[in-house]
Amino acid sequence: MAKKPIIEEDFLDDIDDIKDKYIIKRSVTLFGRHQTSISLEDEFWSEIKKIAADKNLSLNKLVSQIDQTRQGSLSSAIRLYVLNYYRDKVGGDL
């Protein structure tokens, strides 16, 4: 008797459909010269734009700053930056 795969192909197709609907890829320019694409959920795009405006920075400038200190992918670093920004605003854990 053949073993069934742990993850069904239909499930993986559903994950891809969800990802395509909610993950948005946008281009940013780092350090004024290096263009790259970042994939983030729309909610994170909205929040990072708000944070940039709050700090009087362009989105590209803020993302460049995040890029300088990141460990791991830039998308993950942006998500963590947003989380930490709001954690700091409320004075603790979210």
Z-matrix of the N, CA and C atoms (Angstrom, degrees):
N
C 1 1.437
C 2 1.531 1 109.11
N 3 1.335 2 115.84 1 128.10
C 4 1.467 3 120.95 2 -179.20
C 5 1.525 4 109.95 3 -75.44
N 6 1.325 5 114.34 4 141.09
C 7 1.466 6 119.48 5 177.25
C 8 1.522 7 109.50 6 -75.75
N 9 1.325 8 114.99 7 140.93
C 10 1.456 9 120.73 8 175.30
C 11 1.523 10 108.90 9 -79.53
N 12 1.325 11 117.41 10 141.93
C 13 1.465 12 118.28 11 177.27
C 14 1.528 13 110.27 12 -63.11
N 15 1.311 14 115.43 13 148.76
C 16 1.458 15 120.22 14 -179.58
C 17 1.528 16 110.64 15 -64.38
N 18 1.324 17 116.52 16 -40.14
C 19 1.459 18 121.31 17 178.88
C 20 1.521 19 108.29 18 -113.72
N 21 1.315 20 115.70 19 120.80
C 22 1.458 21 121.04 20 -179.67
C 23 1.522 22 110.26 21 -71.45
N 24 1.339 23 116.09 22 148.31
C 25 1.464 24 120.28 23 179.80
C 26 1.520 25 111.73 24 -60.97
N 27 1.341 26 118.32 25 -37.85
C 28 1.463 27 121.26 26 179.54
C 29 1.522 28 110.68 27 -60.33
N 30 1.321 29 116.04 28 -38.37
C 31 1.463 30 120.55 29 178.48
C 32 1.524 31 110.18 30 -62.72
N 33 1.324 32 116.53 31 -44.32
C 34 1.468 33 120.64 32 179.01
C 35 1.525 34 111.29 33 -63.45
N 36 1.326 35 117.24 34 -38.01
C 37 1.464 36 120.72 35 176.50
C 38 1.521 37 110.54 36 -63.18
N 39 1.355 38 116.96 37 -40.48
C 40 1.461 39 120.97 38 177.90
C 41 1.514 40 110.94 39 -62.33
N 42 1.323 41 116.68 40 -41.55
C 43 1.473 42 120.91 41 178.54
C 44 1.525 43 109.72 42 -60.74
N 45 1.333 44 117.34 43 -44.60
C 46 1.468 45 120.83 44 179.11
C 47 1.528 46 111.15 45 -61.57
N 48 1.341 47 117.10 46 -39.90
C 49 1.464 48 120.67 47 178.42
C 50 1.521 49 110.97 48 -63.08
N 51 1.317 50 116.83 49 -43.94
C 52 1.470 51 121.37 50 178.89
C 53 1.519 52 109.93 51 -63.26
N 54 1.325 53 116.17 52 -45.83
C 55 1.466 54 121.02 53 179.98
C 56 1.518 55 110.86 54 -58.51
N 57 1.349 56 116.93 55 -44.11
C 58 1.460 57 120.53 56 -178.73
C 59 1.526 58 111.79 57 -64.15
N 60 1.331 59 118.07 58 -30.30
C 61 1.457 60 121.58 59 -178.00
C 62 1.527 61 112.76 60 -81.27
N 63 1.312 62 117.77 61 -30.69
C 64 1.459 63 120.06 62 -170.17
C 65 1.524 64 114.80 63 -113.73
N 66 1.299 65 118.70 64 -18.74
C 67 1.457 66 122.14 65 177.83
C 68 1.522 67 107.58 66 -95.80
N 69 1.322 68 115.20 67 124.13
C 70 1.462 69 119.86 68 -178.15
C 71 1.521 70 108.78 69 -114.27
N 72 1.323 71 115.61 70 130.41
C 73 1.467 72 121.01 71 178.33
C 74 1.520 73 108.67 72 -98.53
N 75 1.343 74 114.52 73 127.80
C 76 1.459 75 120.19 74 178.06
C 77 1.523 76 108.85 75 -133.03
N 78 1.306 77 114.90 76 157.03
C 79 1.465 78 120.25 77 177.92
C 80 1.516 79 110.26 78 -98.29
N 81 1.308 80 115.51 79 140.94
C 82 1.465 81 121.97 80 173.39
C 83 1.521 82 107.56 81 -132.41
N 84 1.322 83 115.54 82 159.61
C 85 1.457 84 121.11 83 177.27
C 86 1.520 85 107.92 84 -111.31
N 87 1.325 86 115.78 85 119.39
C 88 1.452 87 121.90 86 -179.61
C 89 1.522 88 110.17 87 -92.85
N 90 1.317 89 115.32 88 134.17
C 91 1.465 90 122.51 89 176.13
C 92 1.528 91 112.48 90 55.85
N 93 1.337 92 115.89 91 28.71
C 94 1.452 93 121.05 92 176.21
C 95 1.510 94 116.04 93 72.06
N 96 1.335 95 117.42 94 4.26
C 97 1.475 96 117.24 95 -175.85
C 98 1.523 97 115.32 96 -146.17
N 99 1.317 98 118.63 97 -20.39
C 100 1.466 99 120.45 98 -174.43
C 101 1.525 100 109.63 99 -110.34
N 102 1.344 101 115.92 100 112.78
C 103 1.461 102 120.12 101 -179.80
C 104 1.526 103 109.74 102 -89.20
N 105 1.329 104 115.31 103 136.13
C 106 1.456 105 120.71 104 177.96
C 107 1.519 106 109.16 105 -144.32
N 108 1.317 107 116.37 106 160.22
C 109 1.463 108 121.86 107 177.91
C 110 1.519 109 109.35 108 -105.27
N 111 1.322 110 114.78 109 141.36
C 112 1.465 111 121.37 110 179.20
C 113 1.514 112 107.77 111 -128.05
N 114 1.321 113 115.72 112 134.26
C 115 1.456 114 121.77 113 176.65
C 116 1.521 115 109.45 114 -105.33
N 117 1.334 116 115.22 115 119.40
C 118 1.467 117 121.67 116 179.67
C 119 1.519 118 109.96 117 -141.91
N 120 1.306 119 115.39 118 155.47
C 121 1.451 120 120.75 119 171.44
C 122 1.527 121 108.19 120 -64.94
N 123 1.330 122 116.27 121 148.98
C 124 1.456 123 121.37 122 -176.62
C 125 1.526 124 111.81 123 -57.12
N 126 1.322 125 117.47 124 -35.52
C 127 1.464 126 121.13 125 179.61
C 128 1.526 127 111.50 126 -61.96
N 129 1.331 128 116.84 127 -39.09
C 130 1.459 129 120.00 128 178.15
C 131 1.527 130 111.33 129 -70.36
N 132 1.345 131 117.15 130 -36.82
C 133 1.460 132 119.25 131 175.64
C 134 1.525 133 109.88 132 -60.57
N 135 1.325 134 116.22 133 -45.20
C 136 1.469 135 120.05 134 -179.40
C 137 1.522 136 111.00 135 -60.53
N 138 1.315 137 116.79 136 -45.40
C 139 1.462 138 120.63 137 -176.42
C 140 1.525 139 112.72 138 -70.49
N 141 1.311 140 118.04 139 -39.61
C 142 1.468 141 118.76 140 -179.62
C 143 1.531 142 110.15 141 -67.15
N 144 1.331 143 117.30 142 -32.95
C 145 1.468 144 120.80 143 175.10
C 146 1.531 145 110.48 144 -65.57
N 147 1.332 146 116.87 145 -41.88
C 148 1.471 147 120.82 146 178.24
C 149 1.529 148 110.82 147 -63.48
N 150 1.312 149 115.98 148 -42.22
C 151 1.469 150 120.38 149 179.80
C 152 1.526 151 109.98 150 -63.57
N 153 1.327 152 117.28 151 -43.60
C 154 1.468 153 120.74 152 178.71
C 155 1.524 154 109.86 153 -59.46
N 156 1.311 155 117.07 154 -45.00
C 157 1.466 156 120.69 155 179.19
C 158 1.529 157 110.50 156 -63.62
N 159 1.326 158 117.07 157 -41.47
C 160 1.464 159 122.16 158 179.17
C 161 1.530 160 111.34 159 -61.29
N 162 1.330 161 116.23 160 -33.32
C 163 1.467 162 121.60 161 -179.22
C 164 1.531 163 112.37 162 -92.78
N 165 1.340 164 115.91 163 4.07
C 166 1.467 165 120.90 164 -178.40
C 167 1.524 166 112.52 165 59.75
N 168 1.315 167 116.50 166 38.47
C 169 1.457 168 122.97 167 178.95
C 170 1.519 169 109.59 168 -120.58
N 171 1.318 170 116.10 169 153.40
C 172 1.463 171 118.97 170 169.87
C 173 1.531 172 107.67 171 -72.67
N 174 1.303 173 115.75 172 158.59
C 175 1.466 174 119.87 173 176.97
C 176 1.530 175 109.83 174 -59.02
N 177 1.333 176 116.70 175 -43.34
C 178 1.471 177 120.63 176 -179.72
C 179 1.527 178 111.67 177 -60.51
N 180 1.328 179 116.86 178 -40.78
C 181 1.473 180 120.68 179 -179.29
C 182 1.536 181 110.39 180 -66.42
N 183 1.328 182 117.47 181 -44.56
C 184 1.463 183 120.08 182 179.46
C 185 1.524 184 110.98 183 -63.90
N 186 1.314 185 117.23 184 -44.51
C 187 1.471 186 120.52 185 179.38
C 188 1.526 187 110.16 186 -64.29
N 189 1.321 188 118.14 187 -35.39
C 190 1.469 189 121.10 188 175.84
C 191 1.525 190 110.74 189 -62.66
N 192 1.328 191 116.38 190 -41.46
C 193 1.463 192 120.44 191 177.67
C 194 1.528 193 111.16 192 -63.52
N 195 1.323 194 116.31 193 -42.84
C 196 1.464 195 120.69 194 178.20
C 197 1.522 196 109.96 195 -62.97
N 198 1.325 197 116.05 196 -40.44
C 199 1.466 198 121.19 197 -178.85
C 200 1.529 199 111.89 198 -61.13
N 201 1.320 200 117.62 199 -34.37
C 202 1.466 201 121.42 200 -177.58
C 203 1.529 202 113.06 201 -65.54
N 204 1.309 203 117.17 202 -27.50
C 205 1.473 204 119.98 203 -174.41
C 206 1.522 205 113.59 204 -112.84
N 207 1.307 206 117.00 205 4.62
C 208 1.469 207 118.70 206 -173.30
C 209 1.512 208 113.25 207 -74.41
N 210 1.328 209 113.70 208 155.53
C 211 1.463 210 122.90 209 169.98
C 212 1.516 211 104.73 210 -129.72
N 213 1.311 212 117.84 211 111.12
C 214 1.453 213 120.54 212 -175.08
C 215 1.516 214 110.05 213 107.97
N 216 1.321 215 115.47 214 -159.77
C 217 1.468 216 119.56 215 -175.60
C 218 1.520 217 111.04 216 -74.36
N 219 1.312 218 115.94 217 153.36
C 220 1.453 219 121.33 218 179.45
C 221 1.528 220 110.57 219 -66.38
N 222 1.309 221 117.78 220 -38.62
C 223 1.466 222 120.54 221 177.61
C 224 1.523 223 111.06 222 -58.81
N 225 1.318 224 116.91 223 -46.04
C 226 1.464 225 120.63 224 178.45
C 227 1.520 226 111.33 225 -64.62
N 228 1.319 227 116.35 226 -39.60
C 229 1.469 228 120.44 227 179.47
C 230 1.523 229 110.79 228 -62.66
N 231 1.319 230 117.60 229 -38.59
C 232 1.465 231 120.92 230 178.40
C 233 1.521 232 110.16 231 -66.79
N 234 1.323 233 117.24 232 -43.82
C 235 1.473 234 120.23 233 177.97
C 236 1.529 235 110.24 234 -58.19
N 237 1.323 236 116.63 235 -45.69
C 238 1.468 237 120.62 236 -179.93
C 239 1.524 238 110.95 237 -66.10
N 240 1.318 239 117.27 238 -37.57
C 241 1.460 240 121.09 239 178.01
C 242 1.527 241 110.08 240 -60.85
N 243 1.331 242 116.48 241 -46.61
C 244 1.469 243 120.93 242 179.33
C 245 1.529 244 109.70 243 -60.84
N 246 1.311 245 116.88 244 -47.27
C 247 1.461 246 121.13 245 179.41
C 248 1.523 247 110.84 246 -58.23
N 249 1.314 248 117.38 247 -49.53
C 250 1.462 249 121.23 248 -178.63
C 251 1.523 250 112.67 249 -66.42
N 252 1.323 251 117.14 250 -35.56
C 253 1.460 252 120.96 251 177.64
C 254 1.526 253 110.23 252 -58.73
N 255 1.334 254 116.17 253 -47.66
C 256 1.463 255 119.31 254 -178.61
C 257 1.526 256 111.67 255 -75.53
N 258 1.304 257 118.43 256 -30.71
C 259 1.464 258 121.07 257 172.96
C 260 1.523 259 110.04 258 -59.28
N 261 1.316 260 115.54 259 -47.09
C 262 1.467 261 120.59 260 179.89
C 263 1.529 262 111.20 261 -62.77
N 264 1.331 263 116.26 262 -37.24
C 265 1.465 264 120.44 263 -179.38
C 266 1.531 265 111.98 264 -65.25
N 267 1.330 266 116.71 265 -36.65
C 268 1.462 267 119.09 266 -179.49
C 269 1.522 268 112.17 267 -92.26
N 270 1.317 269 116.19 268 -4.63
C 271 1.450 270 120.40 269 175.06
C 272 1.504 271 115.41 270 77.63
N 273 1.304 272 117.71 271 36.17
C 274 1.467 273 119.10 272 176.91
C 275 1.493 274 112.80 273 164.33
N 276 1.313 275 114.94 274 -152.49
C 277 1.460 276 122.22 275 -177.29
C 278 1.515 277 110.87 276 -77.64
N 279 1.307 278 115.36 277 143.63
C 280 1.463 279 121.23 278 172.68
C 281 1.497 280 109.16 279 -97.99
